[in-house]
Amino acid sequence: MFKQFATGFVAFASLAFAAPALADPITLDAGDVGTTFSIDLNGFSGDSGSTVDGLTSTLNLTLESTDGSSYVFSYSVDNTTSGGLTSNVSSFAFNVDPDIVGASVDGAYQYTFVTDGRGSDPSYPNQIGAVDVCFKARSSGSCSNGGGVAEGESGSGTLTLFFDPEASQINLSDFFVRYQGITGAGGVTSATGGQTSSTTTSTTSGTPVPAPGMLALLALAFASLGLMRRRRVPAAGRAQPAYA
């Protein structure tokens, strides 16, 4: 029994560490300076169930510094679109908690659009709706615009999120990208991408960190292993009768 459990646990553990972290919010504070978060995104038209094969990208965010009133990140956007498709990643977006009072960006994306509660807040199409902030390649009145990073290319820069009052810890969630200029996907010429997985890497250790949910599953597996071992001890050590 124990051997069977151990074999099953090894298989479970190998799958657990191979599985990506799915859509967990990213929690940050000053202790995360130097940590890189890589978010993989798909592409879909209509709604999130209508994915377009080959339409993919990755957003990488590295926390460079924070003083509570601002969080400074270096970013890179990798347009990994493949399969004969072309596309431009014209913007990327996410939600922030607590609310930001402003944002700035430079590099491949030069413009920001921040929720201000005055009726012209940023939003994404394809049934996504409102987002807290988007970063755009071109100036426009929405998060859908032209330009950006073409397939097979990467664009990088620096972005800053501003807080008032100061925030000792923040959460980033609901990551999206906007694709424009799509060819090779039938009648689809624009689309939205949503997060499919994420990894976290510390520059001090270089070790990917499993998602919180995966850690909980591993803890449960280890606890089950310990319980089975405790149950076997009395049986193995049961006293035998003495014979004269």
N, C-alpha and C positions, 0 to 999 in steps of 0.2 A: 504493500500500500504506500509506504513512505517513498519507495523508489519511483512509483508511478506518479506520485504528487510532485516529487522533485523534477522529474522529466517534464511534466506538464508546466511546472513553474518556470523552468528554463525557457520553454517555448513561449510562454506568456511574456516573460521579461524581454525576450528578443523582439517580439512584436511591439511591446510597449515602447521600447526605446526607438524603434524604427518609425513609429507612428508620429505624425506631426501634431503640433499643438494647435488645436482648433479654436479660433475666435475668442480666446481669453483676453480680457482687457489688459493693457500694459500699465502696471503701476510703477511710478518713478518717484525717487527722491534724491537727495544729494549723494547718497551712497551708490547710485547707479551711474555716476559720471564715468564715461569710458565704455559703457555697455552699448552694444549694437543690437537692434531689433530688426529682423528681416521678415517682411510680410509678403507672402505670395498671394497673387490675385488672379482670378479668372476673367472671363469676359462674357457678357450676356446681353441679349436684346429682348425687348418686350418686358420680361420679368426675370427674376433670378433663376427660374427653372429652365430658361431657354438659353443655355450656354452655347457659345460658339467655339468649336474645336480649334485649337491652335492659338486662341487669343489669350495671352497670358503676360504677366509682368510681375516685377518684384520691387517693393519699396523698402529701402534700408534707412533706418534712423539711428544715429549715434548721439547720445546725450554728451555734449561737450562741457557744459557748465550750468550752474543754477545758483541764484542768490535768493530764491523765493519769489521775487517779483518778476523774474524772467527765467525761462528754460531755453537754452540754446542747443540746437541740434545741427549736426551735419547730416545731409540726406543724399541719397542717390536713387534714381529711378532707372531700372533696367527693363527695357521693352523686350521681352523674350518671345514675342509673337513668332509663330512658325507655321509650317505646313502650307507654304505658298501664299499666306496672307500678308498684307501690309497694314500698318496702322501707325498712328501717332498717339502717345499718351499725353493728352493736352492738359490734364490737371489731376491732382490727387487731393483727397479730403479725409477728414476724420472728426470724431467728436472728442471733446475735452471736458473733464470734470476735475475741479470746479470750473466755472465759466471763465473764459479769457476775456480781457478787455481790449486786446489787439494782437496783431501778428505782423511779422515782417519776413521777407524772403529775398534771396539773391541767387544768382547762378542760372541754371537752366529754366527755372520758373521765377518770374520777376514780379508777380502780382498776387495779392491776397484778397480774399473776400470773407469777412468775419461777421458772424451773427451779432446784430446790434439791437434787435427788437423793434426796428423802425419800419418793418413791413417789406423790406427788400433783402431778406436774409438769404444766405447761400442755400442752394438745394441741388440735388442730383435727379436726373430723369430715371426712367425704367423702374418706377414705383419705389424709389429710394426715399425721396422727400428731403426734408431739412437736414443739414449738416452744420456743425459748429464753425468749421473753417475749411476753405479750399485754397489751394495754391495753383496758380494758373500761368501758362506760358504767354498768354496775351491778355491785354486789357479788354474787358467786356463786362456786361451787366449780369453775367451768370457764370456758373462753373463749367459750362459747355462752350468751348471756343476752339480756335485752331492752334497750329503750331505744336510744340512739344517734342518729345523724344520718339524717334522713328524706330521701327522694328530692327533688332540687332544692335541697337545703340544704347548708351547710358548717359544720363544727365545728372549733374550734381550741384550742390550749393549749400547754403546755410539758411536755416529758418529759426525764428525766435517766437515763442509764445509769451505774452505778457499777462500778469495777474495783479489785481488790486481788489481786496487785500492780498498780501503775500500768501503763497501756497507752499507748505512744507512737503506736500506730496500731491501728485496728480495722477489721473487715469486717462489713457488714450484708448479709444475703441472705435469700432465701426469704420474700418478703413475701406476707401473706395478709390478707383481711378476712372478717368473718362477717356475713351478711345474715339478718335476722329479719323477721317480719311481712310476708312477700312476698304480694302479691295480683296477679292478672292473668297468672300464669304456669302455668295449669292447676292441677295438684295440688301444685306446689312452693310451700312456705311458708317454707322456710329454705334457705340455700345458703352455700357458701364461694366466695371469689374469690381467684384467683392472679394473679401479675404477668404482664402481657403485654408491657409496654414500659416504658422509663424514659428521662428526660432529666436532664441536669445543667446548672445555670446558675449562674455566678459573679456575685455582685452587683457586682463591680468591672468586669466586662466586658459582662455581659448576653448572653454568647455561649453557645448550647448546645454541649456537648462530645460528639462522636461516641463510640460505644462502642469499647472497646479492640479488639475483633475487627474493627470497621469500619475503624479506623485501619490495621490490618495489611493489609487488602485494598487500601486506597488506596496504601499504601507499595509493595505488589507491583505495582500498576498503573503507578505512576510509574517503578519500576525497569524494567519491561518497555518503557516508552516510551523510556527512556534507551538500552537495549540496541538497540532498532531503529534509533535515530538513529546510534549508533556503527557499526552494520553498513553503513549507507548511505554513510558518508563515503568509504571507499576506492573504492567504485564511482564516486562522483561526481568524485573527484579523480584517477582513473587517468590516468597519462601517455600521451599519444598519440605515435606515431612521427613523426619529423621527415623531411620530404621536401625534397630539394634543388631 
